[in-house]
Amino acid sequence: MSEFEFVKSSYSGGDAGQECVEVARNIPRVVVVRDSKDADGPMIRVSPSAWTSFAISAGRSRV
């Protein structure tokens, strides 16, 4: 999808085969998440408020 400008998570590893997440926030009213190893694969679309809630919660629970 060319309209989304994905940015790889700063927590993603640089080696091939590692878990990598990309997020696009350039379209109003939607945040899109995908697996960087499968750029043509499925994407998750959520509202900005849902993304913010997720990011806050994920930041609290370090694995």
C-alpha positions as CSV (number, residue, x, y, z in Angstrom):
1,M,0.0,0.0,0.0
2,S,1.8,3.0,-1.2
3,E,-0.2,5.6,0.7
4,F,1.2,4.4,4.1
5,E,4.6,5.5,5.1
6,F,5.9,2.7,7.4
7,V,8.6,3.2,10.0
8,K,10.4,0.2,11.6
9,S,10.2,0.1,15.4
10,S,13.3,1.2,17.2
11,Y,13.0,-2.0,19.2
12,S,13.3,-4.3,16.1
13,G,16.5,-6.1,15.6
14,G,18.7,-5.4,12.5
15,D,19.3,-9.1,11.7
16,A,17.3,-10.9,9.0
17,G,14.7,-13.2,10.5
18,Q,14.2,-11.3,13.7
19,E,10.8,-10.0,14.9
20,C,10.2,-6.6,13.3
21,V,7.2,-4.4,13.4
22,E,6.5,-1.3,11.2
23,V,4.0,1.4,12.0
24,A,2.4,4.0,9.7
25,R,0.9,7.1,11.3
26,N,0.8,9.4,8.3
27,I,-2.9,9.0,7.4
28,P,-5.4,10.9,9.7
29,R,-7.6,8.8,12.0
30,V,-5.7,5.5,11.4
31,V,-2.6,3.8,12.6
32,V,-1.4,0.8,10.6
33,V,0.9,-2.0,11.9
34,R,2.5,-4.7,9.8
35,D,5.3,-7.3,9.9
36,S,8.3,-5.8,8.2
37,K,9.3,-9.3,6.9
38,D,6.0,-9.6,5.0
39,A,5.4,-6.2,3.5
40,D,2.6,-7.5,1.3
41,G,1.0,-9.5,4.2
42,P,-1.9,-8.5,6.5
43,M,-2.0,-5.2,8.2
44,I,-3.8,-4.2,11.4
45,R,-5.6,-0.9,11.3
46,V,-6.5,0.8,14.6
47,S,-7.6,4.3,15.8
48,P,-4.9,6.6,17.1
49,S,-6.4,6.4,20.6
50,A,-6.4,2.6,20.5
51,W,-2.7,2.7,19.4
52,T,-1.8,5.1,22.2
53,S,-3.5,2.9,24.8
54,F,-1.7,-0.1,23.5
55,A,1.7,1.6,23.4
56,I,1.3,2.8,27.0
57,S,0.3,-0.6,28.2
58,A,3.1,-2.3,26.3
59,G,5.6,0.2,27.8
60,R,4.5,-0.9,31.3
61,S,5.0,-4.6,30.8
62,R,8.6,-5.3,29.9
63,V,9.2,-9.0,28.8
